[in-house]
Amino acid sequence: MEHYRPTKAFVNLHAIQENLKSLKQYLPRHTSVIAVVKADGYGHGEVRVAQAAIEAGARMVSVATPDEALHLRERGIAADILVMGPSPVQFAQVAATQGIHITVSDAEWLRQAARILESASQPLNVHVKIDSGMGRIGLRDENALQEIVEVIEGTPEIQLAGTFTHFACADEEDTSKTEMQFKRFMELVDKFPKRPPLVHASNSAAALLYPEYALDAVRFGISLYGIAPSPYVERKLPFGLKKAFTLETELAYVKKLEMGSTISYGGTYETEQDEWIGTLPIGYADGLKRGLRGQEVLIAGERMPIVGTICMDQCMVKLPREFAVGEKVTLIGRQGDQEITMEEWADRIGTIPYEIAVTIGKRIPRIY
């Protein structure tokens, strides 16, 4: 498909593969990598990222919802897929048929699934989620675990494929909460009559900072895409991460405005002298949030600020001199010795780079 709008996102699949390979070299040899491609591959494109990660040695991929898993299957991803979030019981038979692993933390859910699966041609693979301190989903005590184990052992249509937990504070300097979570998790893992085939606890932060917690697998999410989970983790990285995402557009219109001219809705910017103003065809419908007013972009390797209220489809930048229409503009990425990152955007609006990544609009085409 030809894209006429100059606003495009470029995704470097080689960078994603290099990040995964670097992690595999850093981890113990027996530890495999689960590539997390939920939320459209953190905005990078789940299908192409999944393909690249599997080629680079990922054991399986994981998503958040049943629909995300089915989308990957429909697009030809044949590797194991884990749905990490809750699934409705009606999905059990579809998951079994499609070879999709799902997360369970409730015995009653399994009992209902067992009735649905009576005619299934192959077993449903489940991973038991343990809540060791995140407070989200997952069982919390030995009695709940034993009840789940009894249902699984009594249901040939259900197969225990793994167990996992999720760390809440692994990206922080204080290690005490993560240590406590790991201890609680392993105490419950030891209560299984037989150790599950795949025991996994570490997210990106823990995989990078706690190699001793690697277990059978780690779930590599945000850092698969070259983004550190937090400034603290970035300072402690055991290897360099390669950023995979670049966001570019072009100057669509350039004009010289006299002193005292106002820009955009509400007249929120007024020129203090005669100024060159450029219009960019990207706005908040594309993920350029209105709070990013004042954020700089790169043109000819120089930083130039967004001025005035960001519109739904366009925004304006203050230029130091006249530029030609069609001049390349980098919003996220590098030009010369200057670089603008998702972390910079996140700092400006008081959020985290995860949120920036997953809210870059889908109407911006991804070019691989």
Order of alpha helices (4+ residues) and beta strands (2+ residues): beta-alpha-beta-alpha-alpha-beta-alpha-beta-alpha-beta-alpha-beta-alpha-beta-alpha-beta-alpha-beta-alpha-beta-beta-beta-beta-beta-beta-beta-beta-beta-beta-alpha-alpha-beta
